[in-house]
Amino acid sequence: MRSVEQGESFTITRNGTPIGRLIPIRRRTFVPKAEVMAAFATSPILDADRFRNDIDGAIDPTFSDREW
């Protein structure tokens, strides 16, 4: 487990056949707010009504004809 804590990965085998992997959990990387805001500054503006209409046009928003 110490090796996994230090970043090492292992392949788990049964009778020589790989059956799984033991890998370290990636730690979250902090991204400064200014960097996130800069990335979103160049993204397109979302029109919520138009988005909803697109979704409703693709999927029937009513439940009346569904059998539960």
PDB file with one MODEL, atoms N, CA, C and O in Angstrom:
MODEL        1
ATOM      1  N   MET A   1       0.819  -1.183   0.000  1.00  0.00           N
ATOM      2  CA  MET A   1       0.000   0.000   0.000  1.00  0.00           C
ATOM      3  C   MET A   1       0.872   1.259   0.000  1.00  0.00           C
ATOM      4  O   MET A   1       0.490   2.283  -0.567  1.00  0.00           O
ATOM      5  N   ARG A   2       2.036   1.179   0.634  1.00  0.00           N
ATOM      6  CA  ARG A   2       2.919   2.357   0.622  1.00  0.00           C
ATOM      7  C   ARG A   2       3.319   2.724  -0.804  1.00  0.00           C
ATOM      8  O   ARG A   2       3.383   3.899  -1.165  1.00  0.00           O
ATOM      9  N   SER A   3       3.585   1.697  -1.602  1.00  0.00           N
ATOM     10  CA  SER A   3       3.976   1.961  -2.993  1.00  0.00           C
ATOM     11  C   SER A   3       2.850   2.643  -3.762  1.00  0.00           C
ATOM     12  O   SER A   3       3.096   3.547  -4.560  1.00  0.00           O
ATOM     13  N   VAL A   4       1.618   2.208  -3.520  1.00  0.00           N
ATOM     14  CA  VAL A   4       0.472   2.839  -4.178  1.00  0.00           C
ATOM     15  C   VAL A   4       0.351   4.282  -3.711  1.00  0.00           C
ATOM     16  O   VAL A   4       0.097   5.178  -4.516  1.00  0.00           O
ATOM     17  N   GLU A   5       0.531   4.513  -2.407  1.00  0.00           N
ATOM     18  CA  GLU A   5       0.501   5.883  -1.881  1.00  0.00           C
ATOM     19  C   GLU A   5       1.543   6.763  -2.566  1.00  0.00           C
ATOM     20  O   GLU A   5       1.334   7.963  -2.742  1.00  0.00           O
ATOM     21  N   GLN A   6       2.653   6.163  -2.946  1.00  0.00           N
ATOM     22  CA  GLN A   6       3.744   6.916  -3.571  1.00  0.00           C
ATOM     23  C   GLN A   6       3.597   7.002  -5.090  1.00  0.00           C
ATOM     24  O   GLN A   6       4.488   7.498  -5.779  1.00  0.00           O
ATOM     25  N   GLY A   7       2.448   6.508  -5.615  1.00  0.00           N
ATOM     26  CA  GLY A   7       2.174   6.679  -7.036  1.00  0.00           C
ATOM     27  C   GLY A   7       2.354   5.457  -7.906  1.00  0.00           C
ATOM     28  O   GLY A   7       2.117   5.525  -9.112  1.00  0.00           O
ATOM     29  N   GLU A   8       2.770   4.334  -7.329  1.00  0.00           N
ATOM     30  CA  GLU A   8       2.996   3.136  -8.130  1.00  0.00           C
ATOM     31  C   GLU A   8       1.685   2.399  -8.385  1.00  0.00           C
ATOM     32  O   GLU A   8       0.803   2.382  -7.526  1.00  0.00           O
ATOM     33  N   SER A   9       1.553   1.788  -9.565  1.00  0.00           N
ATOM     34  CA  SER A   9       0.373   1.006  -9.937  1.00  0.00           C
ATOM     35  C   SER A   9       0.752  -0.462 -10.053  1.00  0.00           C
ATOM     36  O   SER A   9       1.899  -0.799 -10.345  1.00  0.00           O
ATOM     37  N   PHE A  10      -0.225  -1.332  -9.820  1.00  0.00           N
ATOM     38  CA  PHE A  10       0.010  -2.769  -9.882  1.00  0.00           C
ATOM     39  C   PHE A  10      -1.101  -3.454 -10.663  1.00  0.00           C
ATOM     40  O   PHE A  10      -2.259  -3.043 -10.604  1.00  0.00           O
ATOM     41  N   THR A  11      -0.739  -4.507 -11.399  1.00  0.00           N
ATOM     42  CA  THR A  11      -1.718  -5.355 -12.061  1.00  0.00           C
ATOM     43  C   THR A  11      -1.935  -6.573 -11.183  1.00  0.00           C
ATOM     44  O   THR A  11      -0.982  -7.246 -10.790  1.00  0.00           O
ATOM     45  N   ILE A  12      -3.200  -6.853 -10.876  1.00  0.00           N
ATOM     46  CA  ILE A  12      -3.547  -7.998 -10.042  1.00  0.00           C
ATOM     47  C   ILE A  12      -3.853  -9.163 -10.974  1.00  0.00           C
ATOM     48  O   ILE A  12      -4.611  -9.021 -11.934  1.00  0.00           O
ATOM     49  N   THR A  13      -3.254 -10.323 -10.681  1.00  0.00           N
ATOM     50  CA  THR A  13      -3.456 -11.491 -11.535  1.00  0.00           C
ATOM     51  C   THR A  13      -3.992 -12.666 -10.737  1.00  0.00           C
ATOM     52  O   THR A  13      -3.808 -12.755  -9.523  1.00  0.00           O
ATOM     53  N   ARG A  14      -4.657 -13.562 -11.444  1.00  0.00           N
ATOM     54  CA  ARG A  14      -5.089 -14.846 -10.874  1.00  0.00           C
ATOM     55  C   ARG A  14      -4.593 -15.914 -11.838  1.00  0.00           C
ATOM     56  O   ARG A  14      -4.983 -15.944 -13.005  1.00  0.00           O
ATOM     57  N   ASN A  15      -3.733 -16.782 -11.340  1.00  0.00           N
ATOM     58  CA  ASN A  15      -3.133 -17.830 -12.170  1.00  0.00           C
ATOM     59  C   ASN A  15      -2.468 -17.242 -13.416  1.00  0.00           C
ATOM     60  O   ASN A  15      -2.531 -17.828 -14.497  1.00  0.00           O
ATOM     61  N   GLY A  16      -1.833 -16.082 -13.256  1.00  0.00           N
ATOM     62  CA  GLY A  16      -1.110 -15.451 -14.353  1.00  0.00           C
ATOM     63  C   GLY A  16      -1.961 -14.612 -15.292  1.00  0.00           C
ATOM     64  O   GLY A  16      -1.438 -13.996 -16.220  1.00  0.00           O
ATOM     65  N   THR A  17      -3.270 -14.580 -15.060  1.00  0.00           N
ATOM     66  CA  THR A  17      -4.168 -13.806 -15.914  1.00  0.00           C
ATOM     67  C   THR A  17      -4.534 -12.496 -15.220  1.00  0.00           C
ATOM     68  O   THR A  17      -5.033 -12.514 -14.095  1.00  0.00           O
ATOM     69  N   PRO A  18      -4.292 -11.362 -15.876  1.00  0.00           N
ATOM     70  CA  PRO A  18      -4.657 -10.082 -15.262  1.00  0.00           C
ATOM     71  C   PRO A  18      -6.167 -10.004 -15.016  1.00  0.00           C
ATOM     72  O   PRO A  18      -6.966 -10.293 -15.907  1.00  0.00           O
ATOM     73  N   ILE A  19      -6.544  -9.610 -13.797  1.00  0.00           N
ATOM     74  CA  ILE A  19      -7.965  -9.487 -13.461  1.00  0.00           C
ATOM     75  C   ILE A  19      -8.315  -8.104 -12.906  1.00  0.00           C
ATOM     76  O   ILE A  19      -9.492  -7.796 -12.721  1.00  0.00           O
ATOM     77  N   GLY A  20      -7.326  -7.286 -12.645  1.00  0.00           N
ATOM     78  CA  GLY A  20      -7.625  -5.968 -12.095  1.00  0.00           C
ATOM     79  C   GLY A  20      -6.379  -5.127 -11.981  1.00  0.00           C
ATOM     80  O   GLY A  20      -5.270  -5.571 -12.277  1.00  0.00           O
ATOM     81  N   ARG A  21      -6.590  -3.881 -11.538  1.00  0.00           N
ATOM     82  CA  ARG A  21      -5.478  -2.961 -11.330  1.00  0.00           C
ATOM     83  C   ARG A  21      -5.643  -2.282  -9.997  1.00  0.00           C
ATOM     84  O   ARG A  21      -6.754  -1.943  -9.590  1.00  0.00           O
ATOM     85  N   LEU A  22      -4.546  -2.087  -9.325  1.00  0.00           N
ATOM     86  CA  LEU A  22      -4.512  -1.319  -8.083  1.00  0.00           C
ATOM     87  C   LEU A  22      -3.735  -0.053  -8.409  1.00  0.00           C
ATOM     88  O   LEU A  22      -2.535  -0.095  -8.680  1.00  0.00           O
ATOM     89  N   ILE A  23      -4.442   1.077  -8.380  1.00  0.00           N
ATOM     90  CA  ILE A  23      -3.825   2.339  -8.774  1.00  0.00           C
ATOM     91  C   ILE A  23      -4.085   3.398  -7.715  1.00  0.00           C
ATOM     92  O   ILE A  23      -5.086   3.330  -7.003  1.00  0.00           O
ATOM     93  N   PRO A  24      -3.195   4.372  -7.605  1.00  0.00           N
ATOM     94  CA  PRO A  24      -3.428   5.451  -6.642  1.00  0.00           C
ATOM     95  C   PRO A  24      -4.592   6.327  -7.092  1.00  0.00           C
ATOM     96  O   PRO A  24      -4.818   6.521  -8.287  1.00  0.00           O
ATOM     97  N   ILE A  25      -5.315   6.845  -6.126  1.00  0.00           N
ATOM     98  CA  ILE A  25      -6.385   7.789  -6.426  1.00  0.00           C
ATOM     99  C   ILE A  25      -5.733   9.121  -6.753  1.00  0.00           C
ATOM    100  O   ILE A  25      -4.868   9.604  -6.023  1.00  0.00           O
ATOM    101  N   ARG A  26      -6.161   9.701  -7.856  1.00  0.00           N
ATOM    102  CA  ARG A  26      -5.611  11.005  -8.231  1.00  0.00           C
ATOM    103  C   ARG A  26      -6.128  12.070  -7.284  1.00  0.00           C
ATOM    104  O   ARG A  26      -7.321  12.143  -6.989  1.00  0.00           O
ATOM    105  N   ARG A  27      -5.235  12.866  -6.833  1.00  0.00           N
ATOM    106  CA  ARG A  27      -5.625  13.987  -5.989  1.00  0.00           C
ATOM    107  C   ARG A  27      -6.163  15.093  -6.888  1.00  0.00           C
ATOM    108  O   ARG A  27      -5.674  15.306  -7.998  1.00  0.00           O
ATOM    109  N   ARG A  28      -7.170  15.786  -6.391  1.00  0.00           N
ATOM    110  CA  ARG A  28      -7.732  16.887  -7.166  1.00  0.00           C
ATOM    111  C   ARG A  28      -6.697  17.989  -7.323  1.00  0.00           C
ATOM    112  O   ARG A  28      -5.928  18.282  -6.408  1.00  0.00           O
ATOM    113  N   THR A  29      -6.695  18.582  -8.488  1.00  0.00           N
ATOM    114  CA  THR A  29      -5.796  19.685  -8.765  1.00  0.00           C
ATOM    115  C   THR A  29      -6.566  20.988  -8.598  1.00  0.00           C
ATOM    116  O   THR A  29      -7.608  21.187  -9.221  1.00  0.00           O
ATOM    117  N   PHE A  30      -6.057  21.856  -7.770  1.00  0.00           N
ATOM    118  CA  PHE A  30      -6.695  23.146  -7.554  1.00  0.00           C
ATOM    119  C   PHE A  30      -6.451  24.031  -8.764  1.00  0.00           C
ATOM    120  O   PHE A  30      -5.322  24.174  -9.232  1.00  0.00           O
ATOM    121  N   VAL A  31      -7.516  24.614  -9.254  1.00  0.00           N
ATOM    122  CA  VAL A  31      -7.409  25.570 -10.355  1.00  0.00           C
ATOM    123  C   VAL A  31      -7.864  26.923  -9.816  1.00  0.00           C
ATOM    124  O   VAL A  31      -8.993  27.054  -9.343  1.00  0.00           O
ATOM    125  N   PRO A  32      -7.004  27.919  -9.882  1.00  0.00           N
ATOM    126  CA  PRO A  32      -7.376  29.239  -9.371  1.00  0.00           C
ATOM    127  C   PRO A  32      -8.615  29.790 -10.074  1.00  0.00           C
ATOM    128  O   PRO A  32      -8.822  29.558 -11.266  1.00  0.00           O
ATOM    129  N   LYS A  33      -9.434  30.521  -9.320  1.00  0.00           N
ATOM    130  CA  LYS A  33     -10.675  31.084  -9.847  1.00  0.00           C
ATOM    131  C   LYS A  33     -10.416  31.939 -11.090  1.00  0.00           C
ATOM    132  O   LYS A  33     -11.171  31.867 -12.060  1.00  0.00           O
ATOM    133  N   ALA A  34      -9.376  32.728 -11.064  1.00  0.00           N
ATOM    134  CA  ALA A  34      -9.074  33.603 -12.202  1.00  0.00           C
ATOM    135  C   ALA A  34      -8.840  32.788 -13.474  1.00  0.00           C
ATOM    136  O   ALA A  34      -9.237  33.203 -14.563  1.00  0.00           O
ATOM    137  N   GLU A  35      -8.199  31.638 -13.336  1.00  0.00           N
ATOM    138  CA  GLU A  35      -7.932  30.787 -14.496  1.00  0.00           C
ATOM    139  C   GLU A  35      -9.226  30.178 -15.043  1.00  0.00           C
ATOM    140  O   GLU A  35      -9.411  30.093 -16.257  1.00  0.00           O
ATOM    141  N   VAL A  36     -10.113  29.759 -14.150  1.00  0.00           N
ATOM    142  CA  VAL A  36     -11.407  29.209 -14.569  1.00  0.00           C
ATOM    143  C   VAL A  36     -12.230  30.284 -15.273  1.00  0.00           C
ATOM    144  O   VAL A  36     -12.807  30.039 -16.333  1.00  0.00           O
ATOM    145  N   MET A  37     -12.280  31.460 -14.686  1.00  0.00           N
ATOM    146  CA  MET A  37     -13.055  32.555 -15.271  1.00  0.00           C
ATOM    147  C   MET A  37     -12.501  32.943 -16.646  1.00  0.00           C
ATOM    148  O   MET A  37     -13.269  33.274 -17.550  1.00  0.00           O
ATOM    149  N   ALA A  38     -11.196  32.906 -16.808  1.00  0.00           N
ATOM    150  CA  ALA A  38     -10.588  33.222 -18.100  1.00  0.00           C
ATOM    151  C   ALA A  38     -10.978  32.178 -19.145  1.00  0.00           C
ATOM    152  O   ALA A  38     -11.219  32.520 -20.302  1.00  0.00           O
ATOM    153  N   ALA A  39     -11.041  30.915 -18.746  1.00  0.00           N
ATOM    154  CA  ALA A  39     -11.437  29.853 -19.674  1.00  0.00           C
ATOM    155  C   ALA A  39     -12.891  30.023 -20.103  1.00  0.00           C
ATOM    156  O   ALA A  39     -13.215  29.840 -21.276  1.00  0.00           O
ATOM    157  N   PHE A  40     -13.767  30.373 -19.165  1.00  0.00           N
ATOM    158  CA  PHE A  40     -15.182  30.558 -19.486  1.00  0.00           C
ATOM    159  C   PHE A  40     -15.444  31.853 -20.248  1.00  0.00           C
ATOM    160  O   PHE A  40     -16.472  31.979 -20.914  1.00  0.00           O
ATOM    161  N   ALA A  41     -14.546  32.798 -20.162  1.00  0.00           N
ATOM    162  CA  ALA A  41     -14.749  34.090 -20.824  1.00  0.00           C
ATOM    163  C   ALA A  41     -14.842  33.943 -22.337  1.00  0.00           C
ATOM    164  O   ALA A  41     -15.506  34.745 -22.992  1.00  0.00           O
ATOM    165  N   THR A  42     -14.196  32.942 -22.896  1.00  0.00           N
ATOM    166  CA  THR A  42     -14.205  32.744 -24.348  1.00  0.00           C
ATOM    167  C   THR A  42     -15.241  31.718 -24.794  1.00  0.00           C
ATOM    168  O   THR A  42     -15.359  31.443 -25.988  1.00  0.00           O
ATOM    169  N   SER A  43     -15.989  31.152 -23.858  1.00  0.00           N
ATOM    170  CA  SER A  43     -16.999  30.156 -24.232  1.00  0.00           C
ATOM    171  C   SER A  43     -18.269  30.856 -24.704  1.00  0.00           C
ATOM    172  O   SER A  43     -18.532  31.997 -24.325  1.00  0.00           O
ATOM    173  N   PRO A  44     -19.058  30.167 -25.537  1.00  0.00           N
ATOM    174  CA  PRO A  44     -20.290  30.799 -26.022  1.00  0.00           C
ATOM    175  C   PRO A  44     -21.295  31.017 -24.896  1.00  0.00           C
ATOM    176  O   PRO A  44     -21.309  30.281 -23.908  1.00  0.00           O
ATOM    177  N   ILE A  45     -22.129  32.029 -25.057  1.00  0.00           N
ATOM    178  CA  ILE A  45     -23.163  32.323 -24.068  1.00  0.00           C
ATOM    179  C   ILE A  45     -24.319  31.356 -24.290  1.00  0.00           C
ATOM    180  O   ILE A  45     -24.755  31.155 -25.423  1.00  0.00           O
ATOM    181  N   LEU A  46     -24.807  30.768 -23.227  1.00  0.00           N
ATOM    182  CA  LEU A  46     -25.897  29.804 -23.302  1.00  0.00           C
ATOM    183  C   LEU A  46     -27.235  30.520 -23.163  1.00  0.00           C
ATOM    184  O   LEU A  46     -27.472  31.233 -22.188  1.00  0.00           O
ATOM    185  N   ASP A  47     -28.093  30.324 -24.138  1.00  0.00           N
ATOM    186  CA  ASP A  47     -29.460  30.842 -24.074  1.00  0.00           C
ATOM    187  C   ASP A  47     -30.312  29.726 -23.477  1.00  0.00           C
ATOM    188  O   ASP A  47     -30.596  28.738 -24.155  1.00  0.00           O
ATOM    189  N   ALA A  48     -30.720  29.869 -22.230  1.00  0.00           N
ATOM    190  CA  ALA A  48     -31.419  28.802 -21.508  1.00  0.00           C
ATOM    191  C   ALA A  48     -32.732  28.412 -22.183  1.00  0.00           C
ATOM    192  O   ALA A  48     -33.053  27.226 -22.250  1.00  0.00           O
ATOM    193  N   ASP A  49     -33.489  29.375 -22.679  1.00  0.00           N
ATOM    194  CA  ASP A  49     -34.764  29.059 -23.340  1.00  0.00           C
ATOM    195  C   ASP A  49     -34.551  28.274 -24.630  1.00  0.00           C
ATOM    196  O   ASP A  49     -35.260  27.306 -24.903  1.00  0.00           O
ATOM    197  N   ARG A  50     -33.578  28.695 -25.408  1.00  0.00           N
ATOM    198  CA  ARG A  50     -33.286  27.982 -26.660  1.00  0.00           C
ATOM    199  C   ARG A  50     -32.788  26.569 -26.370  1.00  0.00           C
ATOM    200  O   ARG A  50     -33.157  25.620 -27.061  1.00  0.00           O
ATOM    201  N   PHE A  51     -31.954  26.437 -25.353  1.00  0.00           N
ATOM    202  CA  PHE A  51     -31.447  25.122 -24.958  1.00  0.00           C
ATOM    203  C   PHE A  51     -32.607  24.210 -24.556  1.00  0.00           C
ATOM    204  O   PHE A  51     -32.669  23.056 -24.980  1.00  0.00           O
ATOM    205  N   ARG A  52     -33.526  24.730 -23.735  1.00  0.00           N
ATOM    206  CA  ARG A  52     -34.679  23.940 -23.291  1.00  0.00           C
ATOM    207  C   ARG A  52     -35.551  23.532 -24.476  1.00  0.00           C
ATOM    208  O   ARG A  52     -36.022  22.395 -24.538  1.00  0.00           O
ATOM    209  N   ASN A  53     -35.768  24.447 -25.410  1.00  0.00           N
ATOM    210  CA  ASN A  53     -36.555  24.122 -26.603  1.00  0.00           C
ATOM    211  C   ASN A  53     -35.888  23.033 -27.434  1.00  0.00           C
ATOM    212  O   ASN A  53     -36.568  22.158 -27.970  1.00  0.00           O
ATOM    213  N   ASP A  54     -34.567  23.082 -27.545  1.00  0.00           N
ATOM    214  CA  ASP A  54     -33.839  22.034 -28.269  1.00  0.00           C
ATOM    215  C   ASP A  54     -34.027  20.680 -27.595  1.00  0.00           C
ATOM    216  O   ASP A  54     -34.261  19.675 -28.266  1.00  0.00           O
ATOM    217  N   ILE A  55     -33.925  20.657 -26.276  1.00  0.00           N
ATOM    218  CA  ILE A  55     -34.102  19.401 -25.535  1.00  0.00           C
ATOM    219  C   ILE A  55     -35.531  18.893 -25.695  1.00  0.00           C
ATOM    220  O   ILE A  55     -35.744  17.714 -25.979  1.00  0.00           O
ATOM    221  N   ASP A  56     -36.511  19.778 -25.514  1.00  0.00           N
ATOM    222  CA  ASP A  56     -37.914  19.378 -25.653  1.00  0.00           C
ATOM    223  C   ASP A  56     -38.223  18.891 -27.063  1.00  0.00           C
ATOM    224  O   ASP A  56     -39.067  18.013 -27.243  1.00  0.00           O
ATOM    225  N   GLY A  57     -37.554  19.448 -28.056  1.00  0.00           N
ATOM    226  CA  GLY A  57     -37.760  19.007 -29.432  1.00  0.00           C
ATOM    227  C   GLY A  57     -37.190  17.626 -29.697  1.00  0.00           C
ATOM    228  O   GLY A  57     -37.680  16.906 -30.566  1.00  0.00           O
ATOM    229  N   ALA A  58     -36.166  17.256 -28.956  1.00  0.00           N
ATOM    230  CA  ALA A  58     -35.530  15.955 -29.146  1.00  0.00           C
ATOM    231  C   ALA A  58     -36.162  14.866 -28.296  1.00  0.00           C
ATOM    232  O   ALA A  58     -36.147  13.693 -28.670  1.00  0.00           O
ATOM    233  N   ILE A  59     -36.719  15.252 -27.149  1.00  0.00           N
ATOM    234  CA  ILE A  59     -37.288  14.285 -26.208  1.00  0.00           C
ATOM    235  C   ILE A  59     -38.674  14.762 -25.810  1.00  0.00           C
ATOM    236  O   ILE A  59     -38.859  15.933 -25.478  1.00  0.00           O
ATOM    237  N   ASP A  60     -39.641  13.869 -25.840  1.00  0.00           N
ATOM    238  CA  ASP A  60     -41.004  14.226 -25.445  1.00  0.00           C
ATOM    239  C   ASP A  60     -41.018  14.562 -23.958  1.00  0.00           C
ATOM    240  O   ASP A  60     -40.712  13.699 -23.135  1.00  0.00           O
ATOM    241  N   PRO A  61     -41.368  15.801 -23.593  1.00  0.00           N
ATOM    242  CA  PRO A  61     -41.321  16.196 -22.184  1.00  0.00           C
ATOM    243  C   PRO A  61     -42.522  15.730 -21.358  1.00  0.00           C
ATOM    244  O   PRO A  61     -42.583  15.999 -20.158  1.00  0.00           O
ATOM    245  N   THR A  62     -43.469  15.041 -21.979  1.00  0.00           N
ATOM    246  CA  THR A  62     -44.649  14.583 -21.232  1.00  0.00           C
ATOM    247  C   THR A  62     -44.453  13.158 -20.744  1.00  0.00           C
ATOM    248  O   THR A  62     -43.713  12.377 -21.342  1.00  0.00           O
ATOM    249  N   PHE A  63     -45.125  12.832 -19.653  1.00  0.00           N
ATOM    250  CA  PHE A  63     -45.034  11.496 -19.082  1.00  0.00           C
ATOM    251  C   PHE A  63     -46.336  10.718 -19.241  1.00  0.00           C
ATOM    252  O   PHE A  63     -46.416   9.560 -18.831  1.00  0.00           O
ATOM    253  N   SER A  64     -47.350  11.336 -19.830  1.00  0.00           N
ATOM    254  CA  SER A  64     -48.684  10.743 -19.850  1.00  0.00           C
ATOM    255  C   SER A  64     -48.755   9.414 -20.586  1.00  0.00           C
ATOM    256  O   SER A  64     -49.579   8.571 -20.232  1.00  0.00           O
ATOM    257  N   ASP A  65     -47.923   9.197 -21.594  1.00  0.00           N
ATOM    258  CA  ASP A  65     -48.019   7.960 -22.362  1.00  0.00           C
ATOM    259  C   ASP A  65     -47.037   6.882 -21.899  1.00  0.00           C
ATOM    260  O   ASP A  65     -46.912   5.839 -22.541  1.00  0.00           O
ATOM    261  N   ARG A  66     -46.360   7.123 -20.820  1.00  0.00           N
ATOM    262  CA  ARG A  66     -45.402   6.134 -20.313  1.00  0.00           C
ATOM    263  C   ARG A  66     -46.073   5.165 -19.365  1.00  0.00           C
ATOM    264  O   ARG A  66     -46.917   5.545 -18.553  1.00  0.00           O
ATOM    265  N   GLU A  67     -45.689   3.921 -19.481  1.00  0.00           N
ATOM    266  CA  GLU A  67     -46.205   2.906 -18.566  1.00  0.00           C
ATOM    267  C   GLU A  67     -45.177   2.672 -17.471  1.00  0.00           C
ATOM    268  O   GLU A  67     -44.023   2.347 -17.751  1.00  0.00           O
ATOM    269  N   TRP A  68     -45.596   2.835 -16.240  1.00  0.00           N
ATOM    270  CA  TRP A  68     -44.705   2.602 -15.109  1.00  0.00           C
ATOM    271  C   TRP A  68     -45.069   1.310 -14.520  1.00  0.00           C
ATOM    272  O   TRP A  68     -44.457   0.883 -13.542  1.00  0.00           O
TER     273      TRP A  68
ENDMDL
END
